[in-house]
Amino acid sequence: MLEDLKQHFTLLRDTLGRVPDEDWCRQYHPDLSPLGWHLGHCIFTEIFWVREVLLKDSSRSEALKALYVPELSPKPGRATALPDARTLSAWAQQVRQEHDTLLPTLLDSGPDHRLLHDAFLLTFLIQHYAQHYETTMYIHAQRLGRTATGETLLPALSARPLRTDAVTVPTLRYEIGAAANSRPYDNEKPCFTVRLESFDIARQPVSNGEFLSFVEDGGYDRPSLWSAAGWQWRQRHNLDLPDHWRRDSSGHIYGIDADGRRALAEDDPVYGVSFYEASAFASWAGARLPHEYEWEAAKKDGVLGGDGRVWEWCHNPLHPYAGFEAFPYEGYSVPYFDGWHYVLRGGSVYTRPCIRRPTFRNYYEADKRHIHAGLRLVWPQSFEKA
């Protein structure tokens, strides 16, 4: 597991090496920090939990909080506060080397602290690196979407009819949530059972070709398909395509991802859509988004195809399960039980295996579309907690 931590640090550091040093400190999207901030924040997080919390030594962490504690560091100010790329990289490498020596000692004979039980801290730090790695890939896509120039000669995306291939999940009691010994995040616990009425869930996520059919049918211009909040958002921003789609001079649609421009395959899952867009598409299709309990039950039953390629919006906000306990700190989940953050399940092509599990709960506000998020349809039924 110590080696796993080292590898996740290296993976994150290497994503920054994909760009010139000066781009480490640039903000390419208002909802995303500069690339360098993510590396610094992950190293600060190690320092905080290892040194301040476990060893009661805040001499290193205190001075870093103003920049690397998100609540103390508004995103627009992070770029100018970051050290240059060489300084940041050297400092990060030094701290990691120190912790490679320190952590085995703590795990073997450190304080009797809950963080060290069953190697929870290591798992927590590995997952933290994994989440920030994924975010840096979103930044690369935003950077390339803003800096790419010149004409694009790529095959055009073609519309496809809506697929109605679905699987029926029967009325039963299902177990939701993760066991404590799996070292999940706090909002995945505790396990409970829920009675779900039978529902039909699409075998595959909505594809690029299907979403283009929605676009070409005027889906972005029909207020009847949108919630009141969604339609206000649509009018305010005047959007008519997913975030990662572009039109060339001929009106042909292509995509932008972390590797640059690419042709969009009709059958690949669409991504770059907000909760509002996903909900409008579901309404257009005569369906709805799944509740996260339905998604998890279907995943555990092994009936979902194509999952793990895009995060999939669910129709419910993030909420605490009965018996929820914040750990290791309130800031990971509690502030997001606000009714504004909707759950996404599954994972994207950038999601690391350590968080690619049926119980993992991602969450974003309804208007966020820079993420690798799409949707899967459910044909209406209801659920009732046991």
KOLPA-370302 format. One line per 2 residues: number of its first residue (from 0); their letters; for each residue x, y, z of N, C-alpha, C. Coordinates in steps of 0.2 Angstrom, whole numbers, plus 5000, padded with zeros to 4 digits. Layout:
N
NUM) a) X:Y:Z:X:Y:Z:X:Y:Z | ...
END
This chain:
386
0) ml) 5004:4994:5000:5000:5000:5000:5004:5006:5000 | 5010:5006:5003:5015:5012:5003:5017:5013:4996
2) ed) 5018:5008:4992:5020:5008:4985:5015:5011:4981 | 5009:5009:4983:5003:5012:4979:5002:5020:4980
4) lk) 5004:5022:4986:5004:5029:4988:5009:5033:4984 | 5015:5030:4983:5020:5033:4980:5018:5033:4972
6) qh) 5015:5028:4970:5013:5028:4962:5008:5033:4961 | 5003:5034:4965:4998:5039:4964:5001:5046:4964
8) ft) 5006:5047:4969:5009:5054:4969:5013:5055:4962 | 5016:5050:4960:5020:5050:4953:5015:5051:4948
10) ll) 5010:5048:4948:5005:5049:4942:5002:5056:4942 | 5001:5059:4948:4998:5066:4948:5004:5070:4946
12) rd) 5010:5069:4948:5016:5074:4946:5017:5074:4939 | 5016:5068:4936:5018:5067:4929:5013:5070:4925
14) tl) 5006:5071:4927:5001:5074:4923:5003:5081:4922 | 5006:5084:4927:5008:5091:4926:5014:5092:4921
16) gr) 5018:5087:4921:5024:5087:4916:5021:5087:4909 | 5015:5086:4908:5012:5086:4901:5012:5093:4898
18) vp) 5013:5099:4902:5012:5105:4900:5019:5109:4902 | 5020:5115:4898:5025:5119:4900:5025:5122:4907
20) de) 5031:5123:4910:5031:5125:4917:5026:5131:4919 | 5026:5136:4914:5022:5142:4916:5014:5140:4916
22) dw) 5012:5134:4913:5005:5133:4913:5003:5130:4920 | 5008:5128:4924:5006:5125:4931:5002:5130:4935
24) cr) 5003:5137:4934:5000:5142:4938:4995:5146:4934 | 4992:5143:4929:4986:5146:4926:4980:5143:4927
26) qy) 4974:5147:4927:4968:5144:4929:4964:5144:4922 | 4962:5138:4920:4958:5138:4913:4951:5137:4914
28) hp) 4948:5137:4920:4941:5136:4921:4939:5139:4927 | 4934:5143:4928:4932:5146:4935:4931:5141:4940
30) dl) 4929:5135:4938:4928:5129:4943:4934:5125:4945 | 4939:5126:4941:4945:5122:4942:4951:5126:4944
32) sp) 4955:5124:4949:4961:5127:4951:4967:5126:4946 | 4972:5130:4946:4978:5128:4942:4981:5121:4943
34) lg) 4984:5119:4938:4987:5112:4939:4991:5111:4945 | 4996:5116:4946:5001:5116:4952:4997:5116:4959
36) wh) 4991:5119:4959:4988:5119:4966:4986:5112:4968 | 4984:5108:4963:4982:5101:4965:4988:5097:4968
38) lg) 4994:5098:4965:5000:5094:4968:5001:5097:4975 | 5002:5103:4975:5003:5106:4982:4998:5105:4987
40) hc) 4992:5104:4985:4986:5103:4990:4987:5095:4992 | 4988:5091:4988:4989:5084:4990:4995:5083:4994
42) if) 5001:5086:4993:5006:5086:4998:5005:5089:5004 | 5001:5095:5004:4999:5098:5011:4995:5093:5015
44) te) 4990:5090:5011:4986:5085:5015:4990:5080:5018 | 4995:5077:5015:4999:5072:5018:5002:5075:5025
46) if) 5005:5081:5024:5008:5085:5029:5003:5086:5035 | 4997:5088:5033:4992:5089:5039:4991:5083:5043
48) wv) 4989:5078:5039:4987:5072:5043:4993:5068:5046 | 4998:5068:5043:5004:5064:5046:5007:5068:5051
50) re) 5009:5074:5050:5013:5078:5055:5008:5082:5060 | 5003:5085:5058:4999:5089:5062:4995:5085:5066
52) vl) 4991:5080:5063:4986:5076:5067:4989:5071:5071 | 4993:5067:5068:4996:5061:5071:5002:5063:5075
54) lk) 5007:5067:5073:5013:5069:5077:5012:5075:5081 | 5006:5079:5080:5005:5085:5084:5010:5090:5083
56) ds) 5012:5090:5076:5017:5095:5074:5015:5099:5069 | 5013:5106:5070:5009:5110:5065:5014:5115:5062
58) sr) 5021:5114:5063:5026:5119:5061:5026:5119:5053 | 5025:5114:5050:5025:5114:5043:5018:5116:5040
60) se) 5013:5113:5042:5006:5114:5039:5003:5121:5040 | 5005:5124:5046:5001:5130:5047:5002:5136:5042
62) al) 5008:5136:5040:5009:5142:5035:5007:5140:5028 | 5005:5134:5027:5002:5132:5020:4995:5132:5020
64) ka) 4991:5133:5025:4984:5132:5025:4981:5138:5021 | 4984:5144:5021:4980:5149:5018:4980:5148:5010
66) ly) 4984:5144:5008:4984:5142:5000:4981:5136:4999 | 4982:5131:5003:4980:5124:5001:4974:5121:5005
68) vp) 4971:5125:5010:4964:5123:5013:4959:5126:5008 | 4955:5123:5005:4950:5126:5000:4946:5131:5003
70) el) 4944:5130:5009:4939:5135:5012:4943:5142:5013 | 4949:5142:5014:4953:5148:5015:4956:5151:5009
72) sp) 4956:5148:5003:4959:5150:4997:4954:5150:4991 | 4951:5155:4990:4946:5156:4984:4950:5154:4977
74) kp) 4947:5150:4973:4950:5148:4967:4953:5154:4963 | 4950:5160:4962:4953:5165:4958:4960:5167:4960
76) gr) 4961:5167:4967:4968:5169:4969:4973:5164:4970 | 4972:5158:4968:4977:5153:4969:4983:5153:4964
78) at) 4981:5155:4958:4986:5155:4953:4992:5160:4955 | 4991:5166:4957:4996:5171:4959:4999:5169:4965
80) al) 4996:5165:4969:5000:5163:4976:5004:5157:4975 | 5004:5153:4970:5008:5147:4969:5015:5149:4968
82) pd) 5019:5144:4971:5027:5145:4969:5027:5143:4962 | 5033:5144:4959:5035:5142:4952:5035:5134:4952
84) ar) 5035:5132:4946:5034:5125:4945:5040:5121:4947 | 5046:5123:4946:5052:5120:4949:5052:5119:4956
86) tl) 5051:5125:4960:5051:5125:4967:5045:5121:4970 | 5039:5121:4967:5034:5117:4969:5036:5109:4968
88) sa) 5038:5107:4962:5040:5100:4961:5045:5098:4966 | 5050:5102:4967:5056:5100:4971:5053:5099:4979
90) wa) 5049:5103:4981:5047:5103:4988:5042:5097:4988 | 5038:5096:4983:5033:5090:4984:5037:5083:4984
92) qq) 5043:5083:4980:5047:5077:4980:5050:5076:4986 | 5053:5081:4989:5056:5081:4996:5051:5078:5001
94) vr) 5046:5081:5002:5041:5079:5007:5039:5072:5006 | 5038:5069:5000:5036:5062:4998:5042:5058:5001
96) qe) 5048:5060:4999:5053:5055:5001:5054:5055:5009 | 5052:5060:5012:5052:5060:5020:5047:5056:5022
98) hd) 5041:5056:5019:5035:5052:5021:5036:5045:5020 | 5040:5043:5014:5041:5036:5013:5045:5033:5018
100) tl) 5049:5037:5022:5053:5034:5028:5049:5035:5034 | 5045:5040:5035:5041:5041:5041:5035:5036:5042
102) lp) 5031:5035:5036:5025:5032:5037:5026:5024:5039 | 5031:5021:5037:5031:5014:5039:5032:5013:5047
104) tl) 5036:5018:5049:5037:5018:5057:5030:5020:5060 | 5026:5025:5058:5020:5026:5061:5015:5020:5060
106) ld) 5015:5017:5055:5011:5011:5054:5013:5005:5059 | 5019:5005:5060:5021:4999:5064:5021:5000:5072
108) sg) 5023:5007:5073:5023:5008:5081:5021:5015:5082 | 5017:5018:5078:5015:5025:5079:5009:5025:5085
110) pd) 5006:5031:5086:5001:5032:5091:4995:5028:5089 | 4991:5026:5095:4985:5022:5094:4980:5027:5092
112) hr) 4980:5028:5085:4975:5033:5083:4970:5029:5078 | 4964:5031:5077:4959:5028:5073:4962:5029:5066
114) ll) 4965:5034:5064:4967:5035:5057:4972:5029:5055 | 4976:5026:5060:4980:5021:5058:4977:5014:5058
116) hd) 4971:5013:5061:4968:5007:5061:4967:5004:5054 | 4969:4998:5053:4967:4995:5046:4970:4999:5041
118) af) 4975:5003:5042:4979:5007:5036:4974:5012:5033 | 4969:5014:5037:4964:5019:5034:4968:5025:5031
120) ll) 4973:5028:5035:4976:5034:5032:4979:5033:5025 | 4982:5027:5024:4985:5026:5018:4980:5026:5012
122) tf) 4975:5022:5014:4969:5022:5009:4966:5029:5007 | 4965:5032:5013:4962:5039:5012:4967:5044:5007
124) li) 4973:5043:5009:4978:5048:5005:4978:5045:4997 | 4978:5039:4996:4979:5036:4990:4972:5038:4986
126) qh) 4967:5038:4989:4960:5040:4985:4960:5047:4984 | 4963:5051:4989:4964:5058:4988:4968:5060:4982
128) ya) 4974:5057:4981:4978:5058:4975:4974:5056:4969 | 4970:5050:4969:4967:5048:4963:4961:5053:4961
130) qh) 4958:5056:4966:4953:5061:4964:4956:5067:4961 | 4961:5069:4964:4965:5075:4961:4968:5074:4954
132) ye) 4970:5068:4953:4973:5066:4946:4967:5066:4941 | 4961:5064:4943:4956:5065:4938:4954:5072:4937
134) tt) 4954:5076:4942:4953:5083:4941:4958:5086:4936 | 4964:5084:4937:4969:5087:4933:4968:5085:4925
136) my) 4965:5080:4924:4964:5078:4917:4958:5082:4915 | 4953:5084:4919:4948:5089:4917:4952:5096:4915
138) ih) 4957:5098:4919:4960:5104:4917:4964:5104:4911 | 4967:5098:4909:4970:5097:4903:4965:5098:4897
140) aq) 4959:5095:4898:4954:5096:4893:4952:5103:4892 | 4951:5107:4897:4949:5114:4897:4955:5118:4894
142) rl) 4961:5116:4896:4967:5120:4893:4967:5119:4885 | 4966:5113:4883:4966:5112:4876:4960:5115:4872
144) gr) 4955:5115:4876:4949:5118:4873:4949:5125:4872 | 4954:5128:4876:4955:5136:4875:4961:5138:4871
146) ta) 4965:5133:4870:4972:5135:4867:4972:5132:4860 | 4968:5127:4858:4968:5124:4851:4966:5129:4846
148) tg) 4970:5130:4841:4969:5134:4835:4969:5131:4828 | 4966:5134:4823:4966:5131:4817:4960:5127:4815
150) et) 4959:5125:4809:4954:5121:4807:4954:5114:4809 | 4949:5111:4810:4949:5104:4812:4946:5100:4806
152) ll) 4949:5095:4804:4947:5090:4799:4946:5083:4801 | 4940:5082:4805:4939:5076:4808:4932:5073:4806
154) pa) 4931:5067:4806:4924:5064:4804:4919:5067:4808 | 4913:5069:4805:4908:5072:4808:4904:5067:4812
156) ls) 4901:5070:4818:4897:5065:4822:4890:5065:4819 | 4887:5059:4819:4880:5058:4816:4876:5056:4821
158) ar) 4869:5058:4821:4864:5057:4825:4862:5049:4825 | 4860:5047:4831:4858:5040:4831:4851:5040:4835
160) pl) 4847:5035:4833:4840:5035:4836:4841:5033:4844 | 4836:5034:4848:4836:5033:4855:4836:5025:4856
162) rt) 4841:5022:4860:4840:5015:4861:4836:5014:4867 | 4832:5009:4867:4827:5007:4872:4829:5000:4875
164) da) 4835:4998:4874:4837:4991:4876:4838:4992:4884 | 4834:4989:4888:4834:4990:4895:4834:4983:4899
166) vt) 4836:4983:4905:4835:4977:4909:4831:4978:4915 | 4826:4974:4917:4822:4975:4922:4825:4972:4929
168) vp) 4825:4977:4934:4828:4975:4940:4822:4974:4945 | 4821:4968:4947:4815:4966:4951:4814:4969:4957
170) tl) 4807:4969:4960:4806:4972:4966:4809:4967:4972 | 4813:4970:4975:4817:4966:4981:4820:4971:4986
172) ry) 4822:4968:4991:4826:4972:4996:4834:4972:4994 | 4837:4978:4993:4844:4978:4991:4848:4981:4996
174) ei) 4854:4979:4997:4859:4982:5002:4863:4987:4998 | 4862:4993:5002:4866:4999:4999:4871:5001:5004
176) ga) 4877:5004:5001:4882:5006:5005:4888:5001:5006 | 4893:5004:5009:4899:5000:5010:4900:4997:5017
178) aa) 4904:4991:5017:4906:4989:5024:4911:4993:5026 | 4912:4994:5033:4917:4998:5036:4924:4995:5034
180) ns) 4924:4989:5034:4931:4986:5033:4934:4987:5026 | 4930:4990:5022:4932:4991:5015:4936:4998:5014
182) rp) 4936:5001:5020:4939:5008:5020:4936:5013:5015 | 4930:5013:5015:4926:5018:5011:4927:5025:5013
184) yd) 4924:5030:5010:4923:5037:5012:4917:5037:5017 | 4917:5042:5021:4911:5042:5026:4904:5042:5024
186) ne) 4903:5045:5018:4896:5045:5015:4894:5039:5012 | 4898:5034:5012:4896:5027:5009:4894:5023:5015
188) kp) 4894:5025:5021:4892:5021:5026:4886:5024:5030 | 4883:5020:5034:4884:5013:5035:4879:5009:5030
190) cf) 4880:5002:5030:4876:4998:5025:4869:4999:5028 | 4864:4998:5023:4857:4997:5025:4853:4994:5019
192) tv) 4847:4992:5021:4843:4989:5016:4838:4993:5013 | 4836:4993:5007:4831:4997:5004:4826:4993:5000
194) rl) 4820:4994:5000:4815:4990:4995:4815:4995:4989 | 4816:4992:4984:4816:4995:4977:4810:4992:4973
196) es) 4805:4996:4971:4801:4993:4966:4804:4992:4959 | 4801:4987:4956:4804:4985:4949:4805:4991:4945
198) fd) 4811:4991:4941:4812:4997:4937:4816:4994:4931 | 4815:4998:4925:4819:4996:4919:4825:5001:4918
200) ia) 4831:4999:4918:4837:5003:4917:4840:5001:4911 | 4842:5007:4907:4846:5006:4901:4852:5002:4902
202) rq) 4853:4997:4897:4859:4993:4898:4866:4997:4896 | 4865:5003:4893:4871:5007:4891:4870:5014:4893
204) pv) 4875:5018:4894:4874:5025:4895:4872:5028:4889 | 4869:5034:4889:4867:5038:4883:4873:5039:4879
206) sn) 4872:5039:4872:4878:5039:4868:4879:5046:4865 | 4884:5048:4862:4885:5054:4858:4880:5054:4852
208) ge) 4879:5049:4849:4874:5049:4843:4867:5051:4846 | 4865:5048:4851:4858:5049:4854:4858:5056:4857
210) fl) 4863:5058:4860:4862:5065:4862:4862:5070:4856 | 4865:5069:4851:4865:5073:4845:4858:5073:4842
212) sf) 4854:5068:4843:4847:5068:4841:4843:5072:4845 | 4844:5073:4851:4841:5077:4856:4843:5085:4854
214) ve) 4849:5086:4852:4851:5093:4850:4847:5094:4843 | 4848:5090:4839:4844:5091:4832:4837:5092:4832
216) dg) 4834:5089:4838:4827:5089:4838:4825:5096:4842 | 4830:5100:4843:4828:5106:4847:4828:5106:4854
218) gy) 4831:5100:4857:4830:5099:4864:4833:5105:4869 | 4838:5109:4866:4840:5114:4870:4835:5120:4870
220) dr) 4830:5120:4865:4826:5126:4864:4819:5125:4866 | 4818:5119:4870:4811:5117:4872:4810:5118:4879
222) ps) 4807:5123:4882:4807:5124:4889:4803:5118:4893 | 4799:5115:4889:4794:5110:4892:4799:5104:4894
224) lw) 4805:5103:4892:4809:5097:4893:4813:5099:4900 | 4813:5105:4902:4818:5107:4907:4814:5109:4913
226) sa) 4818:5108:4919:4815:5110:4925:4816:5118:4925 | 4812:5121:4930:4812:5128:4930:4819:5131:4931
228) ag) 4823:5128:4936:4830:5130:4937:4834:5129:4931 | 4833:5123:4928:4837:5121:4922:4836:5126:4916
230) wq) 4830:5128:4915:4828:5132:4909:4831:5139:4911 | 4831:5141:4917:4834:5148:4919:4842:5147:4917
232) wr) 4845:5142:4919:4852:5141:4918:4853:5141:4910 | 4849:5137:4907:4850:5137:4899:4850:5143:4896
234) qr) 4845:5147:4898:4844:5154:4895:4850:5159:4897 | 4852:5158:4903:4857:5163:4906:4864:5161:4902
236) hn) 4865:5155:4900:4872:5153:4897:4871:5152:4890 | 4865:5152:4887:4864:5151:4880:4868:5145:4877
238) ld) 4868:5140:4880:4872:5134:4878:4867:5129:4873 | 4871:5126:4869:4867:5121:4864:4871:5115:4863
240) lp) 4876:5114:4866:4880:5108:4865:4883:5106:4872 | 4885:5099:4873:4889:5098:4879:4896:5101:4879
242) dh) 4899:5102:4885:4904:5106:4886:4910:5104:4882 | 4911:5098:4880:4917:5095:4877:4916:5095:4869
244) wr) 4910:5097:4867:4909:5097:4860:4911:5103:4856 | 4913:5103:4850:4914:5109:4846:4912:5108:4839
246) rd) 4910:5114:4836:4908:5114:4829:4914:5117:4825 | 4915:5114:4819:4920:5117:4815:4917:5122:4810
248) ss) 4920:5124:4805:4918:5130:4801:4912:5127:4796 | 4912:5120:4796:4907:5117:4792:4901:5115:4796
250) gh) 4901:5116:4802:4895:5114:4807:4896:5107:4809 | 4901:5104:4807:4902:5097:4810:4905:5097:4817
252) iy) 4902:5092:4821:4904:5092:4828:4909:5087:4829 | 4914:5089:4833:4920:5085:4836:4921:5086:4843
254) gi) 4925:5083:4846:4926:5083:4853:4933:5085:4855 | 4934:5088:4862:4940:5090:4865:4941:5086:4871
256) da) 4946:5082:4872:4947:5079:4878:4954:5081:4881 | 4957:5077:4886:4963:5079:4889:4969:5078:4884
258) dg) 4968:5074:4878:4973:5073:4873:4972:5077:4867 | 4967:5082:4867:4966:5086:4862:4960:5085:4858
260) rr) 4960:5087:4851:4954:5086:4847:4953:5079:4845 | 4947:5076:4844:4946:5069:4842:4939:5069:4839
262) al) 4938:5064:4835:4932:5062:4832:4928:5059:4838 | 4921:5061:4837:4917:5058:4842:4913:5052:4839
264) ae) 4914:5046:4842:4911:5040:4840:4904:5040:4842 | 4899:5038:4837:4892:5039:4839:4890:5034:4845
266) dd) 4893:5029:4846:4891:5024:4851:4894:5025:4858 | 4899:5029:4858:4903:5031:4864:4898:5035:4869
268) pv) 4899:5034:4875:4895:5038:4880:4896:5046:4879 | 4891:5049:4879:4891:5057:4879:4894:5059:4886
270) yg) 4898:5064:4886:4900:5067:4893:4901:5075:4892 | 4902:5078:4898:4902:5085:4897:4895:5088:4898
272) vs) 4890:5085:4901:4883:5088:4902:4882:5089:4909 | 4878:5094:4911:4876:5095:4918:4871:5091:4920
274) fy) 4869:5091:4926:4863:5088:4928:4857:5091:4925 | 4857:5097:4924:4851:5100:4920:4850:5097:4913
276) ea) 4856:5097:4909:4855:5094:4903:4854:5087:4903 | 4856:5083:4908:4855:5076:4908:4847:5075:4910
278) sa) 4845:5079:4914:4837:5078:4916:4833:5080:4910 | 4835:5085:4906:4831:5087:4900:4831:5082:4895
280) fa) 4837:5079:4894:4837:5073:4889:4833:5068:4891 | 4833:5066:4898:4829:5060:4900:4821:5062:4899
282) sw) 4819:5068:4900:4812:5070:4899:4811:5069:4891 | 4815:5072:4887:4814:5071:4880:4814:5063:4878
284) ag) 4817:5059:4881:4817:5052:4880:4811:5048:4883 | 4807:5052:4887:4801:5049:4890:4804:5045:4896
286) ar) 4809:5046:4899:4812:5043:4905:4814:5047:4910 | 4818:5045:4915:4821:5049:4920:4828:5047:4922
288) lp) 4831:5050:4926:4838:5048:4929:4837:5043:4934 | 4841:5038:4935:4840:5034:4941:4841:5037:4948
290) he) 4838:5035:4953:4840:5036:4960:4847:5032:4961 | 4851:5035:4965:4857:5032:4966:4856:5025:4969
292) ye) 4851:5024:4973:4850:5017:4976:4849:5012:4970 | 4845:5014:4965:4843:5010:4959:4850:5009:4955
294) we) 4854:5014:4954:4860:5013:4951:4864:5008:4954 | 4865:5008:4961:4869:5004:4965:4867:4997:4965
296) aa) 4860:4996:4965:4857:4989:4965:4858:4986:4958 | 4857:4990:4953:4859:4987:4946:4866:4985:4945
298) kk) 4870:4989:4948:4877:4988:4947:4879:4982:4951 | 4877:4981:4957:4879:4975:4961:4876:4969:4958
300) dg) 4870:4970:4954:4867:4964:4951:4870:4962:4945 | 4875:4966:4942:4879:4965:4937:4875:4966:4930
302) vl) 4871:4970:4930:4867:4971:4924:4868:4978:4920 | 4873:4982:4922:4875:4988:4919:4880:4987:4914
304) gg) 4879:4989:4908:4884:4988:4903:4887:4995:4902 | 4893:4996:4900:4897:5002:4898:4898:5007:4904
306) dg) 4897:5004:4910:4898:5009:4916:4906:5009:4917 | 4908:5015:4920:4915:5016:4921:4918:5020:4915
308) rv) 4914:5022:4911:4917:5026:4905:4915:5034:4906 | 4910:5035:4909:4908:5042:4911:4904:5041:4918
310) we) 4905:5047:4922:4901:5047:4928:4894:5048:4926 | 4889:5045:4930:4882:5045:4928:4878:5049:4933
312) wc) 4875:5054:4931:4871:5058:4935:4865:5054:4938 | 4863:5055:4944:4857:5052:4947:4853:5058:4949
314) hn) 4846:5056:4950:4842:5062:4951:4841:5064:4958 | 4845:5061:4963:4844:5064:4970:4850:5067:4972
316) pl) 4849:5072:4977:4855:5076:4980:4859:5071:4984 | 4865:5073:4986:4869:5069:4991:4866:5070:4998
318) hp) 4865:5065:5001:4862:5065:5008:4866:5060:5013 | 4865:5061:5019:4869:5056:5024:4864:5050:5025
320) ya) 4867:5044:5025:4864:5038:5026:4862:5038:5034 | 4857:5035:5036:4855:5035:5043:4861:5032:5047
322) gf) 4863:5035:5052:4869:5033:5056:4875:5035:5053 | 4875:5040:5049:4881:5043:5046:4886:5046:5051
324) ea) 4892:5045:5051:4897:5048:5055:4902:5051:5051 | 4904:5058:5052:4909:5061:5048:4916:5058:5050
326) fp) 4920:5056:5045:4927:5054:5047:4931:5054:5041 | 4937:5056:5041:4941:5059:5047:4939:5066:5048
328) ye) 4935:5069:5044:4934:5076:5045:4927:5078:5042 | 4924:5083:5045:4917:5085:5042:4917:5088:5035
330) gy) 4923:5091:5033:4923:5094:5027:4923:5090:5021 | 4924:5083:5021:4923:5079:5015:4916:5078:5013
332) sv) 4911:5078:5017:4904:5076:5015:4899:5081:5018 | 4900:5083:5024:4894:5087:5027:4893:5093:5024
334) py) 4897:5097:5021:4895:5104:5018:4891:5102:5012 | 4891:5096:5009:4888:5095:5003:4882:5091:5003
336) fd) 4879:5091:5010:4873:5088:5011:4868:5094:5011 | 4868:5098:5006:4865:5105:5006:4859:5105:5001
338) gw) 4858:5099:4998:4852:5099:4993:4854:5102:4986 | 4860:5104:4985:4862:5107:4979:4867:5103:4975
340) hy) 4870:5098:4979:4875:5094:4976:4871:5087:4974 | 4871:5085:4967:4868:5079:4965:4873:5073:4964
342) vl) 4871:5067:4966:4876:5062:4966:4877:5059:4958 | 4883:5057:4957:4885:5054:4951:4888:5047:4953
344) rg) 4887:5042:4949:4889:5035:4951:4893:5033:4945 | 4898:5028:4946:4901:5024:4941:4908:5026:4940
346) gs) 4910:5031:4937:4917:5033:4936:4918:5034:4928 | 4924:5037:4927:4926:5039:4920:4932:5036:4918
348) vy) 4934:5037:4912:4940:5034:4909:4946:5036:4913 | 4945:5042:4917:4951:5044:4921:4951:5042:4928
350) tr) 4945:5038:4930:4944:5036:4937:4949:5031:4939 | 4953:5031:4944:4958:5026:4946:4954:5020:4949
352) pc) 4957:5014:4949:4954:5008:4952:4952:5009:4959 | 4956:5012:4963:4955:5013:4970:4948:5016:4972
354) ir) 4945:5020:4967:4939:5023:4969:4933:5020:4964 | 4935:5015:4960:4930:5013:4955:4926:5007:4958
356) rp) 4921:5009:4963:4918:5004:4966:4910:5005:4966 | 4906:5001:4967:4899:5002:4966:4896:5007:4972
358) tf) 4899:5007:4977:4896:5012:4983:4899:5019:4983 | 4904:5020:4978:4907:5027:4978:4902:5032:4976
360) rn) 4902:5038:4980:4897:5043:4978:4901:5049:4976 | 4901:5051:4970:4903:5057:4968:4898:5062:4968
362) yy) 4899:5069:4968:4894:5074:4969:4896:5081:4966 | 4892:5084:4963:4893:5091:4960:4886:5094:4960
364) ea) 4887:5101:4959:4881:5105:4959:4878:5104:4952 | 4872:5106:4951:4868:5104:4945:4870:5107:4939
366) dk) 4874:5113:4939:4876:5116:4933:4883:5114:4931 | 4886:5110:4934:4893:5108:4933:4894:5104:4926
368) rh) 4897:5106:4922:4898:5102:4915:4905:5101:4913 | 4910:5103:4917:4917:5102:4915:4919:5095:4916
370) ih) 4915:5091:4920:4917:5085:4922:4915:5079:4917 | 4918:5074:4918:4917:5068:4913:4911:5065:4915
372) ag) 4905:5068:4914:4899:5065:4916:4894:5065:4911 | 4890:5059:4911:4885:5058:4906:4879:5056:4910
374) lr) 4875:5051:4907:4869:5049:4910:4867:5042:4907 | 4862:5039:4911:4859:5032:4910:4852:5033:4911
376) lv) 4848:5030:4907:4840:5031:4908:4837:5026:4912 | 4832:5028:4916:4827:5023:4919:4820:5025:4917
378) wp) 4817:5020:4916:4809:5020:4914:4805:5020:4920 | 4801:5025:4921:4799:5027:4928:4796:5021:4932
380) qs) 4798:5021:4939:4796:5017:4944:4797:5021:4950 | 4795:5019:4956:4797:5022:4962:4801:5018:4967
382) fe) 4803:5021:4972:4807:5017:4977:4804:5019:4984 | 4805:5014:4989:4803:5016:4996:4808:5013:5001
384) ka) 4810:5017:5005:4815:5014:5010:4812:5009:5015 | 4816:5004:5016:4813:4999:5021:4813:5001:5028
END
